[in-house]
């Protein structure tokens, strides 16, 4: 990246944090409501048509030669062959690997992009009609949890952990069905798991909360966990009827899911 490009990126960041007057803040907040509403409406209308999906979270900084990039691509390929679509954050790294695997697996490949002053740009493996752009993180996160029937969490940073704990919290508080959450990378997530064990000992989480997710290095184990806790538990190997919110222009979708999930993903 050239020096003038760096300066341009710095300028964008400085503009975001520039001090505003109270009147500017009030005016911007009022108009932001309509922008937020439009993102929800567009998201619901677009995502309501895609059918059952699994979200794949992970670092935008992971390189194509990295073992976790290659693993994420393989996982996404298997997921798409099982009849699921794949949702990612739409950017580079693990997100690109997820969309790439879905693309080559012939499945639905969804990208939920977010406008950032650095790092994020959409990858070329997203279906053209399923590349959504957001300004607000909270709207984007709603799309992840509302339209996913499972979550695969690869090694990542703050954003990955934010998305993972959002899903865990919603399941733990019974605000969302207990869809499977798989963390890939035992070594990477070991310290985090130890912290969760300390929290359980301190009584800040319950012992059963530790069963809300699976940590593994095995693709086969992950497949069986998703099959048992999504495909079989919720009958997704037959039909998944997504309840539309007609106020937001959603339409009912009945998408047939392949019944030979076990054979096609083995």
C-alpha positions as CSV (number, residue, x, y, z in Angstrom):
1,X,0.0,0.0,0.0
2,X,1.4,3.4,-1.0
3,X,2.1,6.2,1.5
4,X,-0.8,8.3,0.3
5,X,-3.2,5.4,0.7
6,X,-2.1,5.0,4.4
7,X,-2.7,8.7,4.8
8,X,-6.1,8.4,3.3
9,X,-7.0,5.5,5.7
10,X,-5.7,7.6,8.7
11,X,-7.9,10.5,7.5
12,X,-11.0,8.2,7.4
13,X,-10.3,7.0,11.0
14,X,-9.8,10.6,12.2
15,X,-13.0,11.7,10.6
16,X,-14.9,8.9,12.4
17,X,-13.7,10.2,15.8
18,X,-13.9,13.9,15.1
19,X,-15.6,15.8,17.9
20,X,-19.2,16.7,17.1
21,X,-21.5,19.3,18.6
22,X,-24.5,18.2,20.7
23,X,-26.9,19.3,17.9
24,X,-24.9,17.3,15.3
25,X,-25.1,14.2,17.5
26,X,-28.9,14.6,18.0
27,X,-29.5,15.2,14.3
28,X,-27.3,12.2,13.2
29,X,-29.0,9.9,15.7
30,X,-32.4,10.8,14.4
31,X,-31.5,10.1,10.8
32,X,-29.5,7.0,11.8
33,X,-32.8,5.3,12.8
34,X,-33.9,5.2,9.2
35,X,-30.5,3.8,8.1
36,X,-30.7,1.1,10.7
37,X,-34.3,0.2,9.7
38,X,-33.3,0.0,6.0
39,X,-30.4,-2.4,6.9
40,X,-32.8,-4.6,8.9
41,X,-35.4,-4.7,6.1
42,X,-32.8,-5.4,3.4
43,X,-31.2,-8.1,5.5
44,X,-34.4,-9.8,6.4
45,X,-35.7,-9.7,2.8
46,X,-32.5,-11.1,1.4
47,X,-31.6,-13.6,4.1
48,X,-35.2,-14.9,4.3
49,X,-34.8,-16.6,0.9
50,X,-31.6,-18.6,1.5
51,X,-32.7,-21.6,3.5
52,X,-30.8,-23.4,6.3
53,X,-27.2,-22.2,6.7
54,X,-24.2,-22.7,8.9
55,X,-22.1,-19.6,9.9
56,X,-18.3,-19.8,9.8
57,X,-16.4,-17.3,11.9
58,X,-12.7,-16.7,12.0
59,X,-9.8,-14.2,11.5
60,X,-9.6,-11.9,8.5
61,X,-5.8,-12.1,8.7
62,X,-5.4,-15.8,8.1
63,X,-3.4,-16.5,5.0
64,X,-4.4,-18.9,2.2
65,X,-1.5,-21.2,3.0
66,X,-2.4,-21.4,6.7
67,X,-3.7,-24.8,7.9
68,X,-6.8,-23.2,9.4
69,X,-7.7,-21.5,6.1
70,X,-7.4,-24.9,4.3
71,X,-9.5,-26.6,7.0
72,X,-12.2,-23.9,6.9
73,X,-12.4,-24.3,3.1
74,X,-12.8,-28.1,3.5
75,X,-15.4,-27.7,6.3
76,X,-17.4,-25.3,4.1
77,X,-17.2,-27.7,1.2
78,X,-18.6,-30.5,3.4
79,X,-21.3,-28.3,4.8
80,X,-22.5,-27.3,1.3
81,X,-22.5,-30.9,0.2
82,X,-24.8,-31.7,3.1
83,X,-27.3,-29.3,1.7
84,X,-26.6,-26.3,3.9
85,X,-25.6,-22.8,2.8
86,X,-22.6,-21.1,4.3
87,X,-22.6,-17.6,5.9
88,X,-19.4,-15.7,6.6
89,X,-18.5,-12.1,7.3
90,X,-17.7,-11.8,3.6
91,X,-14.1,-10.6,4.0
92,X,-10.7,-12.2,3.5
93,X,-8.9,-14.9,5.6
94,X,-11.1,-17.5,7.2
95,X,-14.2,-15.8,5.7
96,X,-12.8,-16.2,2.2
97,X,-12.0,-19.8,2.9
98,X,-15.6,-20.5,4.0
99,X,-17.1,-18.8,1.0
100,X,-14.6,-20.6,-1.3
101,X,-15.5,-24.0,0.1
102,X,-19.2,-23.3,-0.3
103,X,-18.7,-22.0,-3.8
104,X,-16.8,-25.0,-5.0
105,X,-19.2,-27.3,-3.2
106,X,-22.0,-25.9,-5.2
107,X,-23.8,-24.5,-2.2
108,X,-25.2,-21.2,-1.2
109,X,-22.4,-18.7,-0.3
110,X,-23.4,-15.7,1.7
111,X,-21.2,-12.7,2.7
112,X,-22.3,-10.3,5.4
113,X,-19.8,-7.4,4.9
114,X,-19.2,-4.6,7.3
115,X,-17.8,-1.2,6.3
116,X,-14.5,-0.7,8.2
117,X,-11.7,1.8,7.8
118,X,-9.2,-1.1,7.5
119,X,-8.9,-4.8,6.8
120,X,-12.3,-5.6,5.4
121,X,-13.1,-6.1,1.7
122,X,-15.4,-8.6,0.2
123,X,-14.0,-11.8,-1.3
124,X,-14.7,-13.1,-4.8
125,X,-16.4,-16.4,-3.7
126,X,-19.7,-14.9,-2.5
127,X,-22.8,-15.4,-4.6
128,X,-23.5,-12.2,-6.4
129,X,-27.0,-11.8,-5.1
130,X,-26.0,-12.7,-1.5
131,X,-23.3,-10.1,-0.9
132,X,-24.8,-7.9,1.8
133,X,-23.2,-4.7,3.2
134,X,-23.8,-3.3,6.6
135,X,-22.7,-0.1,8.5
136,X,-23.8,-1.4,11.9
137,X,-22.3,-4.4,13.6
138,X,-25.4,-5.1,15.7
139,X,-27.6,-5.4,12.6
140,X,-25.0,-7.7,11.0
141,X,-24.9,-9.9,14.1
142,X,-28.7,-10.3,14.1
143,X,-28.4,-11.7,10.5
144,X,-25.8,-14.3,11.7
145,X,-27.8,-15.6,14.6
146,X,-31.3,-15.4,13.0
147,X,-30.5,-17.3,9.9
148,X,-27.9,-19.9,11.1
149,X,-28.6,-23.4,12.2
150,X,-25.1,-24.0,13.4
151,X,-21.8,-22.1,14.0
152,X,-18.2,-23.1,13.2
153,X,-15.6,-21.0,15.0
154,X,-12.1,-21.0,13.6
155,X,-9.2,-19.2,15.3
156,X,-9.7,-15.5,15.2
157,X,-9.5,-12.2,17.1
158,X,-11.9,-9.9,18.9
159,X,-14.6,-10.0,16.2
160,X,-14.6,-13.8,16.1
161,X,-14.9,-14.1,19.9
162,X,-17.7,-11.4,19.9
163,X,-19.7,-13.4,17.4
164,X,-19.1,-16.7,19.2
165,X,-20.1,-15.4,22.6
166,X,-23.2,-13.7,21.1
167,X,-24.4,-17.1,19.9
168,X,-23.5,-18.8,23.2
169,X,-25.2,-16.2,25.2
170,X,-28.4,-16.3,23.2
171,X,-28.5,-20.1,23.5
172,X,-27.6,-20.0,27.2
173,X,-30.4,-17.5,27.9
174,X,-32.8,-19.5,25.7
175,X,-33.4,-16.6,23.4
176,X,-32.3,-18.9,20.5
177,X,-32.6,-22.6,19.8
178,X,-29.7,-24.7,21.0
179,X,-28.0,-25.0,17.6
180,X,-24.5,-26.6,17.5
181,X,-21.4,-24.4,18.1
182,X,-18.1,-26.0,17.1
183,X,-14.7,-24.4,18.0
184,X,-11.9,-25.6,15.8
185,X,-8.4,-25.6,17.2
186,X,-7.9,-27.3,20.6
187,X,-4.5,-25.7,21.1
188,X,-5.7,-22.3,20.0
189,X,-8.7,-22.3,22.3
190,X,-7.1,-24.1,25.3
191,X,-6.4,-21.0,27.3
192,X,-9.9,-19.7,26.7
193,X,-11.4,-23.0,27.8
194,X,-9.3,-22.9,31.0
195,X,-10.7,-19.4,31.7
196,X,-14.2,-20.7,31.2
197,X,-13.4,-23.5,33.7
198,X,-12.2,-20.9,36.2
199,X,-15.5,-19.0,35.6
200,X,-17.5,-22.2,36.3
201,X,-15.5,-22.8,39.5
202,X,-16.2,-19.2,40.6
203,X,-19.9,-19.8,40.0
204,X,-20.3,-17.1,37.3
205,X,-21.4,-19.7,34.7
206,X,-23.1,-23.1,35.2
207,X,-21.4,-26.4,34.6
208,X,-24.0,-27.2,31.9
209,X,-22.9,-24.0,30.1
210,X,-19.7,-25.8,29.1
211,X,-21.7,-28.2,27.1
212,X,-23.1,-25.5,24.8
213,X,-20.1,-25.9,22.5
214,X,-17.7,-28.4,21.2
215,X,-13.9,-27.9,20.9
216,X,-12.3,-30.2,18.4
217,X,-9.6,-30.7,15.8
218,X,-11.6,-33.4,14.0
219,X,-13.7,-32.8,10.9
220,X,-15.6,-36.0,11.5
221,X,-16.4,-35.2,15.1
222,X,-17.6,-31.7,14.0
223,X,-19.8,-33.3,11.3
224,X,-21.4,-35.7,13.7
225,X,-22.0,-32.9,16.3
226,X,-23.7,-30.7,13.7
227,X,-25.7,-33.7,12.4
228,X,-26.9,-34.7,15.8
229,X,-27.6,-31.2,17.2
230,X,-29.0,-29.6,14.0
231,X,-30.0,-32.1,11.4
232,X,-31.5,-34.7,13.7
233,X,-32.6,-32.5,16.6
234,X,-34.5,-30.0,14.5
235,X,-35.5,-32.2,11.5
236,X,-33.4,-30.2,9.1
237,X,-32.8,-33.3,6.9
238,X,-36.4,-32.9,5.7
239,X,-37.8,-29.3,5.5
240,X,-36.8,-26.2,7.4
241,X,-39.7,-23.7,7.4
242,X,-38.4,-20.2,8.1
243,X,-41.1,-18.1,9.7
244,X,-41.4,-14.9,7.8
245,X,-41.9,-11.5,9.4
246,X,-44.3,-10.0,6.9
247,X,-44.0,-6.5,8.3
248,X,-40.4,-6.6,7.0
249,X,-41.4,-8.1,3.6
250,X,-40.0,-11.6,4.4
251,X,-41.4,-14.4,2.3
252,X,-41.9,-18.1,3.4
253,X,-39.2,-20.4,2.1
254,X,-39.4,-24.2,2.1
255,X,-36.1,-25.5,1.0
256,X,-35.6,-29.2,0.6
257,X,-32.5,-30.6,2.4
258,X,-30.8,-33.7,1.1
259,X,-31.8,-36.7,3.2
260,X,-28.5,-38.5,2.6
261,X,-26.5,-36.2,4.8
262,X,-24.7,-38.9,6.5
263,X,-23.4,-40.6,3.2
264,X,-22.5,-37.3,1.5
265,X,-20.5,-35.9,4.3
266,X,-18.6,-39.0,5.3
